[in-house]
Amino acid sequence: MFNFVLFLMQGIPESIGLAALSLALTGIPLRWGRVLAIGIVMTLIIYLIRLLPVTFGLHTVAAILLYISFIIKITNVPATRVFIAVFTSFAILIALEVAIFEAFLFFSNMEPEEVISNKLLWLGLGMPQAFILIFLAIVAARLKRPAGAVFKQ
């Protein structure tokens, strides 16, 4: 149960950030109620996928495909633009994960295994990337003009 709560604490903000950034990059105005709903649903789906006896990392591939499918279904944005936006959002997330983790290791002089085995520390390292994604989504939404892209009714 503790692991599930920790997963939700990191997963929901991260999924909200991914959804918001993906939508912002496609030119969809951010409606935070919908973004929040997408983030919660995606977090739960990803958690269930991670419980399956499949190779670790497959949940990321599944998540990319699910975000693409979900955004195509709820918006009128062309599939190619959605794919690029979602893939870009995940690439930014991966870059943030690596940069934050490596910076922490550099400044703390801890071993990677030591950090990974400490669940609270691992959660703490995941939170900045989630909030950076949300910040980037807000900036992208302000800079990118909507191109007639809207949520479907």
TIVOBA-545462 format. One line per 4 residues: number of its first residue (from 1); their letters; for each residue x, y, z of N, C-alpha, C, O. Coordinates in Angstrom, 1 decimal. Atoms other than C-alpha are relative to their C-alpha. Layout:
NUM	a	X/Y/Z/X/Y/Z/X/Y/Z/X/Y/Z; ... $
END
This chain:
1	mfnf	0.8/-1.2/0.0/0.0/0.0/0.0/0.9/1.3/0.0/0.6/2.2/-0.7; -0.9/-1.2/-0.1/2.9/2.4/0.9/0.6/0.3/-1.4/0.7/1.4/-1.8; -0.5/-0.2/1.4/4.4/1.8/-2.6/-1.0/0.6/-0.9/-0.6/1.4/-1.8; 1.1/-0.5/0.9/1.1/2.5/-4.3/-0.2/1.5/0.3/-0.3/2.3/-0.6 $
5	vlfl	0.2/-1.4/-0.3/0.7/5.8/-2.4/1.2/0.8/-0.5/1.0/1.9/-1.0; -1.2/-0.7/0.5/4.3/6.8/-3.2/-0.1/0.1/-1.6/0.3/1.2/-2.1; 0.1/0.0/1.5/3.7/5.9/-6.9/-1.0/1.1/-0.4/-0.8/1.9/-1.3; 1.0/-1.0/0.3/0.5/8.1/-6.9/0.6/1.4/0.2/0.3/2.3/-0.5 $
9	mqgi	-0.6/-1.3/-0.4/2.4/11.0/-5.2/0.9/0.5/-1.1/0.9/1.7/-1.4; -0.8/-0.4/1.1/4.9/11.1/-8.0/-0.7/-0.1/-1.4/-0.5/0.7/-2.2; 0.6/0.3/1.3/2.9/9.6/-10.8/-1.0/1.0/-0.5/-1.1/1.4/-1.7; 1.1/-1.0/0.4/-0.1/12.0/-10.8/0.6/1.3/-0.4/0.3/1.8/-1.5 $
13	pesi	-0.6/-1.2/0.5/2.0/15.2/-11.0/0.8/-0.2/-1.3/0.7/0.6/-2.2; -0.7/0.3/1.2/4.2/13.6/-13.6/-0.9/-0.2/-1.2/-0.7/0.3/-2.3; 0.9/0.3/1.1/1.3/12.4/-15.7/-0.8/1.3/-0.4/-1.1/1.5/-1.5; 0.6/-1.3/0.3/-0.4/15.8/-15.4/0.9/0.9/-0.8/0.5/1.5/-1.8 $
17	glaa	-1.0/-0.7/0.8/2.8/17.4/-16.6/0.1/-0.5/-1.4/0.2/0.3/-2.4; -0.1/0.5/1.3/3.1/15.1/-19.5/-1.3/0.3/-0.9/-1.2/0.7/-2.0; 1.2/-0.3/0.7/-0.6/15.6/-20.5/0.0/1.5/-0.3/-0.4/1.8/-1.5; 0.1/-1.5/0.2/-0.4/19.4/-20.1/1.0/0.4/-1.1/0.7/1.2/-2.0 $
21	lsla	-1.0/-0.4/1.0/2.8/19.7/-22.1/-0.3/-0.5/-1.3/-0.2/0.2/-2.3; 0.4/0.5/1.3/1.6/17.4/-24.8/-1.1/0.8/-0.6/-1.1/1.1/-1.8; 1.1/-0.9/0.5/-1.6/19.4/-25.1/0.4/1.3/-0.4/0.0/1.9/-1.5; -0.5/-1.3/0.3/0.2/22.7/-25.0/0.8/0.0/-1.3/0.7/0.9/-2.1 $
25	ltgi	-0.8/0.0/1.3/2.6/21.6/-27.8/-0.9/-0.2/-1.2/-0.4/0.1/-2.3; 0.9/0.2/1.2/-0.4/20.6/-30.0/-0.8/1.3/-0.2/-1.5/1.3/-1.2; 0.8/-1.2/0.2/-1.9/24.1/-29.5/-1.4/-0.1/0.7/-2.2/0.8/0.4; 1.3/0.1/-0.7/-4.8/22.9/-27.3/0.1/1.0/1.2/1.1/0.9/2.0 $
29	plrw	0.0/-0.8/-1.2/-5.6/25.6/-24.6/-0.2/-1.0/1.2/-1.0/-1.9/1.2; 0.0/0.8/-1.2/-5.0/24.1/-21.2/-1.3/0.2/0.8/-1.5/1.3/1.3; 1.1/0.0/-0.9/-8.2/23.3/-19.3/0.4/-1.0/1.1/0.3/-2.2/1.0; -0.7/0.8/-1.0/-6.8/22.1/-16.0/-0.9/-1.1/0.6/-0.4/-2.1/1.1 $
33	grvl	0.9/1.0/-0.4/-9.9/20.1/-15.0/0.2/-1.3/-0.8/0.3/-2.4/-0.3; -0.2/1.1/1.0/-9.4/17.9/-18.1/1.4/-0.6/0.1/1.6/-1.8/0.1; -1.4/0.5/-0.1/-5.7/17.8/-17.7/0.2/-0.8/1.3/0.9/-1.9/1.2; -0.1/0.7/-1.3/-6.0/16.7/-14.1/-0.7/-1.4/-0.2/-0.1/-2.4/0.3 $
37	aigi	0.7/1.3/0.2/-8.5/13.9/-15.1/0.9/-0.9/-0.9/1.0/-2.1/-0.6; -0.9/0.8/0.9/-6.1/12.7/-17.9/1.1/-0.5/0.8/1.5/-1.7/0.8; -1.2/0.4/-0.9/-3.2/12.7/-15.4/-0.4/-1.1/0.9/0.4/-2.1/1.1; 0.4/1.1/-1.0/-5.1/10.6/-12.8/-0.3/-1.3/-0.7/0.2/-2.3/-0.3 $
41	vmtl	0.4/1.3/0.7/-6.5/8.1/-15.3/1.3/-0.6/-0.6/1.5/-1.8/-0.5; -1.2/0.6/0.5/-3.1/7.7/-17.0/0.9/-0.6/1.1/1.5/-1.6/0.9; -0.8/0.6/-1.1/-1.3/7.2/-13.7/-0.5/-1.3/0.4/0.3/-2.3/0.7; 0.6/1.3/-0.4/-3.7/4.4/-12.7/0.2/-1.0/-1.1/0.6/-2.2/-0.7 $
45	iiyl	-0.2/1.0/1.1/-3.4/2.7/-16.1/1.5/-0.4/0.0/1.8/-1.6/-0.1; -1.4/0.3/0.0/0.4/3.0/-16.0/0.4/-0.9/1.2/1.2/-1.8/1.1; -0.2/0.9/-1.2/0.4/1.5/-12.5/-0.4/-1.4/-0.2/0.3/-2.3/0.1; 0.5/1.4/0.4/-1.7/-1.5/-13.7/1.0/-0.6/-1.0/1.2/-1.8/-0.8 $
49	irll	-0.9/0.6/1.0/0.7/-2.0/-16.6/1.3/-0.4/0.7/1.8/-1.5/0.4; -1.2/0.3/-0.7/3.7/-1.9/-14.3/-0.2/-1.3/0.9/0.8/-1.9/1.2; 0.2/1.2/-0.8/2.1/-4.7/-12.2/0.0/-1.3/-0.9/0.2/-2.4/-0.3; 0.0/1.2/0.8/2.0/-7.0/-15.2/1.4/-0.6/-0.1/2.4/0.1/0.0 $
53	pvtf	-1.3/0.7/0.1/4.8/-9.6/-15.6/0.6/0.2/-1.4/0.8/-0.7/-2.2; -0.6/-0.3/1.3/6.4/-7.8/-18.6/1.3/0.7/0.3/1.6/1.1/1.4; -1.3/-0.6/-0.1/9.8/-6.3/-19.2/-0.1/1.4/0.5/-1.0/2.2/0.1; 0.0/-1.3/-0.5/10.5/-3.2/-17.2/0.3/1.0/-1.1/1.2/0.8/-1.9 $
57	glht	-0.2/-1.0/1.0/10.3/-0.1/-19.4/-1.1/-0.1/-1.0/-1.4/0.9/-1.8; 1.1/0.2/1.0/7.4/-1.5/-21.5/-1.1/1.0/0.4/-1.9/1.4/-0.5; 1.1/-0.9/-0.4/5.1/0.7/-19.4/0.2/1.4/-0.7/-0.8/2.1/-0.9; -0.3/-1.3/0.7/6.8/3.8/-21.0/-0.5/0.0/-1.4/-1.1/0.9/-1.9 $
61	vaai	0.5/0.2/1.4/6.1/2.5/-24.5/-1.5/0.0/0.0/-2.1/0.7/-0.9; 1.5/0.1/-0.1/2.5/1.7/-23.5/-0.5/1.4/0.3/-1.5/1.8/-0.3; 0.4/-1.4/-0.4/2.2/5.2/-21.9/0.0/0.9/-1.2/-0.9/1.7/-1.4; -0.1/-0.9/1.2/3.4/7.0/-25.1/-1.2/-0.3/-0.9/-1.9/0.6/-1.4 $
65	llyi	1.1/0.4/0.9/0.9/5.0/-27.2/-1.4/0.4/0.6/-2.3/0.8/-0.1; 1.2/-0.4/-0.6/-1.9/5.6/-24.7/-0.3/1.5/0.0/-1.4/2.0/-0.3; 0.2/-1.5/0.1/-1.3/9.4/-24.5/-0.3/0.4/-1.4/-1.2/1.2/-1.6; 0.3/-0.3/1.4/-1.3/9.5/-28.3/-1.4/-0.3/-0.3/-2.1/0.5/-0.8 $
69	sfii	1.4/0.4/0.2/-4.5/7.6/-28.5/-1.0/0.8/0.7/-2.0/1.2/0.1; 0.9/-0.8/-0.8/-6.2/9.5/-25.8/-0.1/1.4/-0.5/-1.3/1.9/-0.6; 0.1/-1.4/0.5/-5.3/12.9/-27.1/-0.6/0.1/-1.4/-1.4/1.0/-1.6; 0.6/0.0/1.3/-6.3/12.0/-30.6/-1.5/-0.2/0.2/-2.3/0.5/-0.5 $
73	kitn	1.5/0.3/-0.2/-9.7/10.7/-29.3/-0.7/1.3/0.6/-1.8/1.5/0.2; 0.8/-1.1/-0.7/-10.5/13.8/-27.2/0.2/1.4/-0.6/-0.3/2.4/-0.2; -0.2/-1.3/0.7/-9.2/16.6/-29.6/-0.2/-0.2/-1.4/-0.4/-1.3/-1.9; 0.1/0.1/1.5/-9.4/17.4/-33.2/1.4/0.3/-0.6/1.5/0.8/-1.8 $
77	vpat	-1.3/-0.2/0.5/-5.6/17.6/-33.6/0.5/-1.2/-0.9/0.2/-2.4/-0.5; -0.5/1.1/0.8/-4.0/15.6/-36.4/0.9/-1.0/0.7/1.7/-0.5/1.5; -0.8/1.1/-0.7/-2.3/12.3/-35.3/1.5/0.3/-0.1/2.2/0.0/0.9; -1.5/-0.3/0.1/1.1/13.4/-36.6/0.4/1.0/1.0/1.5/0.9/1.6 $
81	rvfi	-0.4/-1.0/-0.9/1.1/16.5/-34.5/-0.1/-0.5/1.4/0.7/-0.2/2.3; 0.1/0.6/-1.4/-0.1/14.5/-31.4/1.2/-0.8/0.2/1.8/-0.8/1.3; -1.1/0.8/-0.2/2.6/12.0/-31.9/1.3/0.8/0.3/2.0/0.4/1.2; -1.2/-0.8/-0.2/5.3/14.6/-32.2/0.0/0.7/1.4/1.0/0.7/2.1 $
85	avft	0.1/-0.7/-1.3/4.0/16.5/-29.1/0.2/-1.0/1.2/0.9/-0.7/2.1; -0.1/0.9/-1.1/3.7/13.4/-26.9/1.5/-0.5/0.0/2.0/-0.7/1.1; -1.4/0.4/0.0/7.1/12.1/-28.0/1.0/1.0/0.5/1.9/0.7/1.3; -0.9/-1.1/-0.5/8.7/15.5/-27.3/-0.2/0.1/1.5/0.8/0.3/2.2 $
89	sfai	0.2/-0.1/-1.4/7.1/15.6/-23.9/0.7/-1.1/0.8/1.3/-0.9/1.8; -0.7/1.1/-0.7/8.4/12.2/-23.0/1.6/0.1/-0.1/2.3/-0.2/0.8; -1.5/-0.2/0.2/11.9/13.1/-24.4/0.4/1.0/1.1/1.5/0.9/1.6; -0.4/-1.0/-1.0/11.9/16.2/-22.1/-0.1/-0.7/1.4/0.8/-0.4/2.2 $
93	lial	0.1/0.7/-1.3/10.8/14.0/-19.1/1.2/-0.9/0.2/1.8/-0.8/1.3; -1.2/0.9/-0.1/13.6/11.5/-19.8/1.2/0.9/0.2/2.1/0.5/1.1; -1.1/-0.9/-0.2/16.1/14.3/-20.1/0.1/0.6/1.4/1.1/0.7/2.0; 0.1/-0.5/-1.3/14.9/15.8/-16.9/0.4/-1.0/1.1/1.1/-0.7/2.0 $
97	evai	-0.3/1.1/-0.9/15.1/12.5/-15.1/1.5/-0.3/0.1/2.0/-0.4/1.2; -1.4/0.2/0.1/18.6/11.9/-16.2/0.8/1.2/0.7/1.7/0.9/1.5; -0.7/-1.1/-0.5/19.8/15.4/-15.4/-0.1/0.2/1.5/0.8/0.5/2.2; 0.2/-0.1/-1.4/18.2/15.6/-12.0/0.7/-1.1/0.8/1.3/-0.8/1.8 $
101	feaf	-0.6/1.2/-0.7/19.4/12.1/-11.0/1.5/0.2/0.0/2.2/0.0/1.1; -1.5/-0.2/0.1/23.0/12.8/-12.2/0.5/1.1/0.8/1.5/1.0/1.5; -0.4/-1.2/-0.8/23.1/16.2/-10.6/0.0/-0.4/1.5/0.8/0.0/2.3; 0.1/0.4/-1.4/21.9/14.7/-7.3/1.2/-0.9/0.4/1.8/-0.8/1.5 $
105	lffs	-1.1/0.9/-0.3/24.5/11.9/-7.5/1.3/0.8/0.2/2.1/0.5/1.0; -1.2/-0.8/0.0/27.2/14.4/-8.2/0.2/0.8/1.3/1.2/0.8/1.9; 0.0/-0.8/-1.2/26.3/16.7/-5.3/-0.1/-0.7/1.3/0.4/-0.3/2.3; 0.2/0.8/-1.3/25.4/14.0/-2.7/1.1/-1.0/0.2/1.3/-1.5/1.3 $
109	nmep	-1.0/1.0/-0.1/28.3/11.6/-3.5/-0.6/-1.4/0.4/0.0/-2.2/1.0; 0.7/1.3/-0.2/25.7/8.7/-3.1/0.2/-0.9/-1.2/0.4/-0.4/-2.3; 0.0/1.0/1.1/25.7/5.5/-5.1/-1.4/-0.1/-0.6/-2.4/0.1/0.2; 1.4/0.2/0.6/22.8/5.0/-7.6/-0.9/-1.0/0.7/-2.0/-0.7/0.9 $
113	eevi	0.8/1.1/-0.7/21.7/1.8/-5.8/-0.6/0.5/1.3/-1.7/0.2/1.7; 0.4/-0.6/-1.3/21.5/3.7/-2.5/-1.2/0.9/-0.2/-2.1/0.9/0.6; 1.1/-1.0/0.3/19.3/6.4/-4.0/-1.3/-0.8/-0.4/-2.4/-0.5/0.1; 1.2/0.8/0.5/17.0/3.9/-5.8/-0.7/-0.8/1.1/-1.9/-0.9/1.0 $
117	snkl	0.6/0.8/-1.1/16.5/1.8/-2.7/-0.7/0.8/1.0/-1.5/0.3/1.8; 0.7/-0.9/-0.9/15.4/4.8/-0.7/-1.2/0.6/-0.6/-1.2/1.5/-1.4; 1.2/-0.4/0.7/11.8/5.2/-1.7/-0.4/1.4/0.2/-0.9/2.1/-0.8; 0.3/-1.4/-0.3/11.2/8.6/-0.1/0.9/0.9/-0.8/0.5/1.9/-1.3 $
121	lwlg	-1.0/-0.8/0.8/14.4/10.0/-1.7/-0.3/-0.1/-1.5/-0.2/0.9/-2.2; 0.3/0.2/1.4/13.4/8.5/-5.0/-1.2/0.8/-0.4/-1.3/1.4/-1.5; 1.2/-0.8/0.2/10.0/10.2/-4.7/0.4/1.5/-0.1/0.0/2.2/-1.0; -0.4/-1.4/-0.1/11.7/13.5/-3.8/0.8/0.4/-1.3/0.7/1.5/-1.7 $
125	lgmp	-0.7/-0.3/1.2/13.9/13.3/-6.9/-0.9/0.0/-1.2/-0.6/0.7/-2.2; 0.9/0.0/1.1/10.9/12.7/-9.1/-0.9/1.2/-0.1/-1.5/1.6/-1.1; 0.9/-1.2/-0.1/8.9/15.7/-7.9/0.5/1.2/-0.9/-0.3/1.8/-1.5; -0.4/-1.1/0.8/11.1/18.4/-9.5/-0.3/-0.1/-1.5/-0.8/0.9/-2.1 $
129	qafi	0.3/0.2/1.5/10.7/16.9/-13.0/-1.4/0.2/-0.3/-1.8/0.7/-1.4; 1.4/-0.2/0.2/7.0/16.8/-12.6/-0.4/1.5/0.0/-1.2/1.9/-0.9; 0.3/-1.4/-0.1/6.8/20.4/-11.6/0.6/0.8/-1.2/0.0/1.8/-1.6; -0.6/-0.7/1.2/9.2/21.5/-14.4/-0.8/-0.3/-1.2/-1.0/0.6/-2.0 $
133	lifl	0.8/0.3/1.1/7.0/19.7/-16.9/-1.3/0.9/0.0/-1.7/1.4/-1.0; 1.2/-0.8/-0.1/3.9/21.6/-15.6/0.4/1.5/-0.4/-0.3/2.1/-1.1; -0.5/-1.4/0.4/5.9/24.9/-15.8/0.2/0.1/-1.5/-0.2/1.1/-2.1; -0.2/0.0/1.4/7.0/24.1/-19.3/-1.3/0.0/-0.8/-1.4/0.7/-1.8 $
137	aiva	1.3/0.1/0.7/3.4/23.3/-20.3/-0.7/1.4/0.1/-1.2/1.9/-0.9; 0.5/-1.3/-0.2/2.3/26.7/-18.9/0.7/1.0/-1.0/0.0/1.8/-1.7; -0.7/-0.9/0.9/5.0/28.5/-20.8/-0.3/-0.3/-1.5/-0.5/0.6/-2.3; 0.3/0.4/1.3/4.4/26.5/-24.0/-1.5/0.5/-0.4/-1.7/0.9/-1.6 $
141	arlk	1.4/-0.4/0.3/0.6/27.2/-23.8/-0.1/1.5/-0.2/-0.9/2.0/-1.0; 0.1/-1.5/0.2/1.3/31.0/-23.5/0.7/0.4/-1.3/0.3/1.3/-2.0; -0.7/-0.4/1.2/3.8/31.0/-26.4/-0.6/-0.6/-1.3/-0.5/0.1/-2.4; 0.5/0.7/1.2/2.1/28.6/-28.8/-1.5/0.5/-0.2/-2.3/0.4/0.7 $
145	rpag	1.4/-0.5/0.3/-1.0/30.1/-30.5/-0.8/-1.2/-0.4/-0.4/-2.1/-1.1; 0.9/1.1/0.4/-3.9/27.7/-30.8/-0.2/0.0/-1.5/-0.5/1.1/-2.1; 0.2/0.1/1.4/-4.2/26.5/-34.3/-1.3/-0.6/-0.4/-1.4/-1.5/-1.2; 1.3/0.6/0.3/-7.9/25.8/-34.3/-0.2/-1.3/0.7/-1.2/-1.9/0.5 $
149	avfk	0.1/1.3/-0.7/-7.2/22.8/-32.1/-0.8/0.2/1.3/-0.6/1.1/2.1; 0.8/-0.1/-1.2/-9.8/22.2/-29.4/-0.3/-1.4/0.5/-0.1/-2.4/-0.2; 0.6/1.3/-0.5/-11.2/19.5/-27.2/-1.3/-0.3/-0.7/-2.0/0.6/-1.0; 1.3/0.4/0.5/-14.0/17.6/-28.7/-1.1/0.1/1.1/-0.8/-0.1/2.2 $
153	q	1.1/-0.1/-0.9/-17.3/18.1/-27.1/-0.6/-1.3/0.4/-1.5/-1.4/1.2 $
END
